[in-house]
């Protein structure tokens, strides 16, 4: 079937989402909770787009294309939502995300400033740095669920879970016992997909004495 | 919803295992808290991963904190707020010397808040153990450990022949099984256009047709008995006072759709619902209305009751399905719709309690008779409404659509206590707009209320009298909204917290920034919780701006 994304026609298979169609057409739609290796989740709401005939924006990642659909990625209401959401997300972090992270890049591209319209509480700093390969900085977690889903869908280790609800939502390993006491197999899929470095791979340089660290890891 | 976790839940169910949530709830009953050992056991029994079970144990209110030998839950719902602005909660905190979530040093008493106990006719309501006390003196009695069970006023019907308040008698199912057959029953329900009574108003027949046509077996009927809307006690009355009518509706849905199993999800805030329904189910088995080969028809159907554990958003259908399977009650994006992938990934119809309670009449008397129940309205059938304690005669009443809000408030419910004037109404739950007294001539109907930024919703009518401060009401609503956000979609997770904090602070609120936030919530949220919370706040901005403490 055929859909139009910002005026360009694209041929897509039935079941293709708007986001997949847009990527086929090389059209950028911002995303935070999306990872093409994982089932779409529909949580971050920055991928909202306008669809002709629809009164309100729809999420591109979970909305299947319909034949003849006319999609506007620059729809003003959708832009407002995306910008507001990125602003809200930045406002919950105690420090700005590192420039190389997906969150920082999406924020830059949407021209979200560091002057949030709705400032307020930030996540408490809580860091787990006892694992030899993975660092967990809970305060940078934006509950996009990518790590939890990567651990479930890619690795099948089920070492991670979402916890809490509302603003207090976060992610923990195992029974909040950290990676080492969980079913984590150190595959790194969580760190690889994390858009904020809340979970990141530790670099050898952090350890100083590499040999001491390796011998300590098995203990 | 993770396909893998749903598959684990399906396998657990196939072996008759308890869900993780059931094991965790039992732990609180047995030893008043959830320990890591309980979580490991829940994982082992249910087949879910340990981390997943940990996540479940951090989601539901009932599992969060250890409780004392006597657990006191104070209702902080909207009717209790309208009664006294929340003074009863402060009195209990002071009297017990406990904050919410705390247990006394000797382990005797604990305190938490809950929304809502469904005793909105007699606010304020407090639950002490499994006793729900309400009204004058309730706080003092609970402080003295002398709580008594509050009475529930009898419900009534304004219809010439009551429908929903009339005890169920299985006559609709008898006709469906012997005369109509499944296809004709489904056609009658489609022609009756039964709009969902849980809030969204989606036609039940359309849902049923999707599920009937969906491939996959077995199919399931899920009853949404998670009437979490503060101010609402309609489904409570239906489940507890007319369980046969509900069960009959569930079996009819199963027959029409080709399902063999039904689940009713009740609320833990309504401790009587599950036992009452289970007794009615046992009786129906004895009488041959449930089980195998129902009344010799060859149709098999069974129903089980599952109780939630404290979460408002579980009333959203995808979150409800997650809860039913013992998972965190977070919302999932649709598609896939439950009709395609519901319980255990199989075709599932999710209907509200009252919606299903409408079905026996349609099965017995047909769509035309059903359409005639509300002669002054385009909407078919009747509706149960309920009133809060501020009214002189608060109870559940069956009414035709099209009646005006003024008739409902002044004639049906007898006006407000002590001759007080109505300042505003909140209709249909916390996501319903606020109707100012100047608009009381609005008709109680889907389109008429929508035109005023309000909704039929669940049918609850909460009156605020002149004592209610609208900024405090905004804080009350947003506190509930932020607390109950499931935490999945970003606008709701962060935005409702920010919205609450703007109004809870002492400073004036920037109207333009607040409206920009409401815009993002409304357009961006994943479910009706985040997209619906702006409605009452917009009403307050429209009708009571002077009381809100706004700047540009």
Boltz contact constraints between the chains, C-beta under 6 A:
constraints:
  - contact:
      token1: [A, 42]
      token2: [B, 333]
      max_distance: 6.0
  - contact:
      token1: [A, 42]
      token2: [B, 526]
      max_distance: 6.0
  - contact:
      token1: [A, 43]
      token2: [B, 488]
      max_distance: 6.0
  - contact:
      token1: [A, 43]
      token2: [B, 489]
      max_distance: 6.0
  - contact:
      token1: [A, 44]
      token2: [B, 490]
      max_distance: 6.0
  - contact:
      token1: [A, 45]
      token2: [B, 489]
      max_distance: 6.0
  - contact:
      token1: [A, 45]
      token2: [B, 490]
      max_distance: 6.0
  - contact:
      token1: [A, 45]
      token2: [B, 491]
      max_distance: 6.0
  - contact:
      token1: [A, 45]
      token2: [B, 524]
      max_distance: 6.0
  - contact:
      token1: [A, 56]
      token2: [B, 523]
      max_distance: 6.0
  - contact:
      token1: [A, 57]
      token2: [B, 523]
      max_distance: 6.0
  - contact:
      token1: [A, 62]
      token2: [B, 333]
      max_distance: 6.0
  - contact:
      token1: [A, 77]
      token2: [B, 523]
      max_distance: 6.0
  - contact:
      token1: [A, 81]
      token2: [B, 520]
      max_distance: 6.0
  - contact:
      token1: [A, 81]
      token2: [B, 523]
      max_distance: 6.0
  - contact:
      token1: [A, 81]
      token2: [B, 524]
      max_distance: 6.0
  - contact:
      token1: [A, 84]
      token2: [B, 520]
      max_distance: 6.0
  - contact:
      token1: [A, 85]
      token2: [B, 490]
      max_distance: 6.0
  - contact:
      token1: [A, 85]
      token2: [B, 491]
      max_distance: 6.0
  - contact:
      token1: [A, 88]
      token2: [B, 494]
      max_distance: 6.0
  - contact:
      token1: [A, 88]
      token2: [B, 495]
      max_distance: 6.0
  - contact:
      token1: [A, 92]
      token2: [B, 494]
      max_distance: 6.0
  - contact:
      token1: [A, 117]
      token2: [B, 513]
      max_distance: 6.0
  - contact:
      token1: [A, 118]
      token2: [B, 498]
      max_distance: 6.0
  - contact:
      token1: [A, 118]
      token2: [B, 517]
      max_distance: 6.0
  - contact:
      token1: [A, 120]
      token2: [B, 498]
      max_distance: 6.0
  - contact:
      token1: [A, 120]
      token2: [B, 501]
      max_distance: 6.0
  - contact:
      token1: [A, 152]
      token2: [B, 2]
      max_distance: 6.0
  - contact:
      token1: [A, 152]
      token2: [B, 4]
      max_distance: 6.0
  - contact:
      token1: [A, 158]
      token2: [B, 49]
      max_distance: 6.0
  - contact:
      token1: [A, 158]
      token2: [B, 51]
      max_distance: 6.0
  - contact:
      token1: [A, 159]
      token2: [B, 51]
      max_distance: 6.0
  - contact:
      token1: [A, 160]
      token2: [B, 51]
      max_distance: 6.0
  - contact:
      token1: [A, 161]
      token2: [B, 51]
      max_distance: 6.0
  - contact:
      token1: [A, 161]
      token2: [B, 52]
      max_distance: 6.0
  - contact:
      token1: [A, 161]
      token2: [B, 54]
      max_distance: 6.0
  - contact:
      token1: [A, 161]
      token2: [B, 55]
      max_distance: 6.0
  - contact:
      token1: [A, 162]
      token2: [B, 55]
      max_distance: 6.0
  - contact:
      token1: [A, 163]
      token2: [B, 55]
      max_distance: 6.0
  - contact:
      token1: [A, 163]
      token2: [B, 58]
      max_distance: 6.0
  - contact:
      token1: [A, 164]
      token2: [B, 58]
      max_distance: 6.0
  - contact:
      token1: [A, 165]
      token2: [B, 59]
      max_distance: 6.0
  - contact:
      token1: [A, 165]
      token2: [B, 486]
      max_distance: 6.0
  - contact:
      token1: [A, 165]
      token2: [B, 487]
      max_distance: 6.0
  - contact:
      token1: [A, 166]
      token2: [B, 482]
      max_distance: 6.0
  - contact:
      token1: [A, 166]
      token2: [B, 485]
      max_distance: 6.0
  - contact:
      token1: [A, 166]
      token2: [B, 487]
      max_distance: 6.0
  - contact:
      token1: [A, 167]
      token2: [B, 497]
      max_distance: 6.0
  - contact:
      token1: [A, 169]
      token2: [B, 487]
      max_distance: 6.0
  - contact:
      token1: [A, 174]
      token2: [B, 51]
      max_distance: 6.0
  - contact:
      token1: [A, 175]
      token2: [B, 36]
      max_distance: 6.0
  - contact:
      token1: [A, 175]
      token2: [B, 39]
      max_distance: 6.0
  - contact:
      token1: [A, 175]
      token2: [B, 50]
      max_distance: 6.0
  - contact:
      token1: [A, 175]
      token2: [B, 54]
      max_distance: 6.0
